Amino acid sequence: MDGDMRKYSFENLDVWQRASRLVCNVYSLFESCRDRSFKDQVTRAALSIPSNIAEGEERGSPKDSARFLYYSKGSAGELATQLYIAIEIGLVDKTKALQLIDETKQLSAMLAALIKIRKGEVHECPAGYRPKEDRSS
């Protein structure tokens, strides 16, 4: 080996990068939480999002990728639900948790778009291609 590490395809995905940052933010938010079972459940849901993205991409087929992206999307819904509950029962700062919920919703939308691409329902634009702006408005 020449010392260079192979960069896996999932590492290049914005959704994986953002989901990985989200996990770190969730850990920070729940750092002082004394309810260990709740904290464990929330962090597991958060960890599942980027982990399933990576696993699906490493499987090598668009069908497998789409299946694991669905798992990630489900975990995003689970995480958002748990954050809402954490706010309601006073476990976390409301403002910070709402920011994480917003990020989770954005990730869910990104996952939905990537699922459509992997299933062949939408095709990615070629590199450098930018559609013309709608000039009718």
Order of alpha helices (4+ residues) and beta strands (2+ residues): alpha-alpha-alpha-alpha
